[in-house]
Amino acid sequence: MPWLAQAACMPAYRAIGDLMAERDMQKITRCFCEVWPAMFLQTLPLAGLFALPLWLATGWSWQAMGAYLLLLGAHVLFVQSLVLANVGERRGLWAVAWGAYALALAVVPTVWILPPLVAAATQIAAMGRQLSHVRVFERLDHRNFAADALRGLLLGSVLWADKFVLFLATDGTFQVIVVFMAMLPAVLAYNFYFVNMAPHVDRAVSGLHRAIEKETLPVLASRSTLLSYVVDRSVLRTGAVGMMLTLAAALLLGGLQPNHVLLSVTVAVASWTFMMLTLLSYELDYIGEKITAQTLGAVHLVVSILAFAVFSTNGAYALLLLADLVLVAGAWALYKRHWAQPEYTLFWRHATSW
């Protein structure tokens, strides 16, 4: 579901993109409500991309596959409902959603459809009167929707594809707790970036845009240097936090699961490379190198499929670790080239192409 979520939510940001700079949440909420019903329906066929290979690999019954598709649909509703909380940086509302999800899961775990629906209800209630605009039922352009969904799938594959492919390759018979705990540091570090680092990057980018519009060239050069420094610091600090968490998780799992210490260390370090490649791809996508970022995701996805098709779990993660170290090195070189002069990549390159 985390992989599907990026494809499910990416089109929403195109729909509200022109309004995000103003931070007028009433306008943003109204626009989102106008496109949400149609966008939700457009997203549902993406569940088939995950259901078909799962059915072919596992041979689950039609009842089980129906439950799987229904659960995916409910979670698509939930993750799309979180878009407004993320855009408005309403951390409390975001926490309420996940708190409701956890509470429903803890109190009535057998009612498996309830957690995403209860969590989505908390976000829908917060939309208030703007919710009436769902009646507009504005359809997103199919070509733009397809491009955004593909972009989300490829960018999301770096951090999440290996878990899905691992499940298919092993029919679910793998060390779930070890793999989950080993990948958790990478997920925490990735969220650390968006909660603590991304706002600084956004403010620095806004400062550069203002300098391009109004300031002299010396001021523009200063803003450009500052932006490069802020982005570099954000990436490197996130990498350092991720590595420290990875070391802690490896030591903890070594004590709790001594029989699987090699697996836990391999998955933990590989997950760190996944996180760094995802972060660098995000930065490339942010600055306009969308095809480059998607190509990195596509290469990682192909390597993941081949690795788990040929090797055992340990061997597959070891191969992914080596492959992604190469990809991270390449992504870092591309990242440095494009962020060294952000004013050119963000603006002047497009202006001169006219």
Secondary structure as GFF3:
##gff-version 3
##sequence-region A 1 354
A	DSSP	alpha_helix	2	20	.	.	.	ID=ss1
A	DSSP	alpha_helix	25	43	.	.	.	ID=ss2
A	DSSP	three_ten_helix	44	46	.	.	.	ID=ss3
A	DSSP	alpha_helix	47	58	.	.	.	ID=ss4
A	DSSP	alpha_helix	62	81	.	.	.	ID=ss5
A	DSSP	alpha_helix	83	87	.	.	.	ID=ss6
A	DSSP	alpha_helix	91	107	.	.	.	ID=ss7
A	DSSP	alpha_helix	114	126	.	.	.	ID=ss8
A	DSSP	three_ten_helix	128	136	.	.	.	ID=ss9
A	DSSP	alpha_helix	142	170	.	.	.	ID=ss10
A	DSSP	alpha_helix	176	192	.	.	.	ID=ss11
A	DSSP	pi_helix	193	197	.	.	.	ID=ss12
A	DSSP	alpha_helix	198	214	.	.	.	ID=ss13
A	DSSP	alpha_helix	217	256	.	.	.	ID=ss14
A	DSSP	three_ten_helix	258	260	.	.	.	ID=ss15
A	DSSP	alpha_helix	261	286	.	.	.	ID=ss16
A	DSSP	alpha_helix	290	310	.	.	.	ID=ss17
A	DSSP	alpha_helix	313	339	.	.	.	ID=ss18
A	DSSP	alpha_helix	342	343	.	.	.	ID=ss19
A	DSSP	pi_helix	344	348	.	.	.	ID=ss20
A	DSSP	alpha_helix	349	353	.	.	.	ID=ss21
###
